[in-house]
Amino acid sequence: MRLSIAAFLLMLLLPFVVFAEKEAEPWSGADALAEQKIVEITGGEYKPWFSPIWEPPSGEIETFLFSLQAAAGAVVIGYFVGYFRGIKEGMRRAEAR
Amino acid sequence: MHIMEGFLPSPWWYLWFIFTIPVLAYGLTKMRVLVEKNPDIKVLLALAGAFTFVLSALKMPSVTGSCSHPTGTGLAVVLFGPAITAVLASIVLLFQALLLAHGGLTTWGANVASMGIVGPFIGYAVWKLTSKMSTRVRVFLAAAVADLATYVVTSLQLALAFPAKEGGVLASFKIFASIFAVTQVPLAITEGIVTVIVFKYILELKRDVLVELGLLKKSAAGGARA
C-alpha cells in the first residue's frame, strides 16, 4: 500500500523532472496538439463540421466542472468503501460481544 | 483526451456509432441481468462507474510536456468485462461532451469505441491471459494496457479519418500516436497503480461479491470466512 502510494507520487513528479521546456506552450492538452496536426495534415482545409452545443464560458468554469466530476466520483467511492468497512467492523464487534 | 467535437468527417463519425450502439445494447442487457441476480453488484457497478468518473476528470502532466487524462476503465473491465465497461464509459463521455465541451456528441461513437470498448477489451484480454500471475500484477497490467490501448485506438481513428498526403494512414498514425500514445505511457502506469489500490479495498471488503462474479474461487484464502 505504502509502496503503491509512493510510486503514484513519483509518477506525478516524473514529468517535471524529465521534461525540459522545449515547446512554445508546455503542458497543453494532447487533444489540442492533435487538432494542430489535423490542420497540418489537411493543409488547413479541414473545418470541424459541428461545434459543442455548450462550452464552459471560461477556463475557471471548466476547471470547476472537471473538479466537480472528480469530487462526485470520489464521494461515491469513499461512501461505499466506508459503508463496507462499517459493516465489517459492526460484525466484528457483534461477534466479540 | 478524446476526439474533439466535429473532428471526425463522414463517414467515420457514423461508422463508429454503428460499431458502438450494439455493444452498448448488449452491455445494458448484461448489466440488468447481473443486478437482478444480486443487488450487491449494483454497489460495485456504482463504484466502478465512480472510479471512471474520477480518473477521467484528472488531466495530468506527462513526460512529453503535454497533458492527458487516464480512462479509469481498468477496474470496471476486470470486475464486469468489456460490454458493461462500455456502458459506464459512455455515461462519462456523454457528461464530458455536454458539460465540459470535452470530446463531443458527433465523436461520441468513436470515443466510446476507444475508451469504452476496444481499449478495455484489450485490457480484458491481458487479464484473461495472465491468470497464472498474482491478482495485483494482473489488475495493474489490465488497467495500464486498457488505458494505453484506448489512446492507440484514438490515434488509429484519427489516422483513418485523416490519412497523410504522403504515406497515408500509416504516416498519420505515427503522428497521432506520438501525441496520444507516447503521452499516455506514464499515465497508464499511474492508472495501473491507482487501480491496484482501489481493487485491494474491494478485495478486502467485498470478497463475497467477487466470488459471485467468478473472479475468485471460494477456496481461495479467506474464502471460507467471507
Interface residues (C-beta under 8 A of the other chain):
Chain A: M1 S4 I5 A7 F8 M11 L12 L14 P15 F16 V18 F19 E21 K22 E23 P26 W27 S28 G29 A30 D31 L33 A34 E35 K37 I38 I41 T42 G43 Y46 P48 W49 F50 S51 P52 I53 W54 E55 P56 E62 L65 F66 S67 Q69 A70 A72 G73 A74 V75 V76 I77 F80 V81 F84 R85 K88
Chain B: M1 H2 I3 M4 E5 G6 F7 P9 V43 A46 L47 G49 A50 F51 T52 F53 V54 L55 S56 A57 L58 K59 M60 P61 S62 V63 T64 G65 S66 C67 S68 F95 Q96 A97 L98 L99 L100 A101 H102 G104 L105 T106 L158 F162 P163 A164 K165 S172 I175 F176 I179 F180 T183 Q184 P186 I189 T190 I193 V194 V196 I197 V198 K200 Y201 L205 K206
